[in-house]
Amino acid sequence: VTVRISEIFRSLQGEGSHVGLPCTFVRLAGCPLRCSWCDTAYALSASSGNRMPVADVVDRARALGLDFVLVTGGEPLVQPETPALLQALLDAGAGTLALETSGAYPTDGLPAAVHRILDWKCPGSGEDGRNLAENLHSLRPTDEVKFVVASRADFDWALAEIRSRDLESRCALLLSPVVSIPEGAPGGPTQSTVSATELASWMLESGVRARLQVQLHRLLWPDRERGV
Ligand code: SF4
């Protein structure tokens, strides 16, 4: 079994409930979505990256550290072999194994030990029509739902999703501002941005039980596009 890999590297987890922890990143290549603020434009093409046997991916991850592994993309679940990769990482002894996905593909068939991080698309991404509602039905306390907020309208939309689906009591929630649009992002420089300070004040006003996140890796390595 092979998977198409964009990059495998060790860095600090820049987002989510495990932010700041050293982590082995396995970035799969290919994503059919085109979020306006996407920060991994280099991994979007289905022909980017290289095919690697799952066993070789596991070996590389083992060499970097299996204590905490994040499988990300691109959109990892566009490759039908990704569940086999996740299982192989668990079989190899991965401690915490997380999967970051757009939420546009079914997540219910994945190994139960996988921490699912759903990047639930707000309208400002241009891809909210791809959210697969059934992915919110099977959330576990170890899962996370992230909302990337590009405007006040996005924040209001996210709040309505959170409250109408009772997400605050079901898993960790993350709100992340689009503070800058990366070069090469599908939306380009015309896309609006929100400061972390603005988002913080909206969160406090609303009383939402969610965590504000800023992308730690962008603060630590602002000039590096890959490998962080
Ligand atoms: S941010 Fe959107 S376009 Fe970019 S990899 Fe994730 S799902 Fe694909």
Residues whose N, C-alpha, C, O or C-beta is under 5 A from the ligand:
A	BS01	SF4	C31 L33 R34 C35 C38 D39 T40 G73 G74 E75 S102
